[in-house]
Amino acid sequence: WRTQEKMGIRVPKTIEQAYALDKQNGNTFWQEAIKKEMEHVLPAFKDANCTLEDIKKHAALVGYQKIRCHLVFDVKMDFTRKARFVAGGHVTDPPEFSTYSSVVSRETVRIAFLLAALNGLAVCAADIGNAYLNADCAEKIYTVAGKEFGALLEGKVLIVAKALYGLKSSGAAW
């Protein structure tokens, strides 16, 4: 289960709820978060140049799997709104190669901090925004564009060309 509020701010579960909250509150915080995320995510897709009917007739995208995508909403510590576009990778067939992606252990990080402190070094941090979008998508998948893609793309069939959050192989691909 998940709460509907974070730090006293209501968190939507759908894009419709996000727009309704903005209207109710007289602001555009969620709309801006959605717009920012979609500007980063749009290059991850290619137009399939076909319709769902073509796919059902096996005339297009043979060997591709359909997935659903959605937005996950959050409130950051500075009270800004965050929208993350996530693929429903749990329904895809596992890729033929390994999906294992190593993670730095807590002990390794603590040793690095210890060495930095002993040697009088400053520790800097970095975050790569939308990191997975720098890697190619390993699975053969497509999705149907929803409301978050805008009026021009809504309802179109799009091939997922870049790794998205939620896909099984994205961590290893990155």
Disulfide bonds with the S-S distance in Angstrom:
none
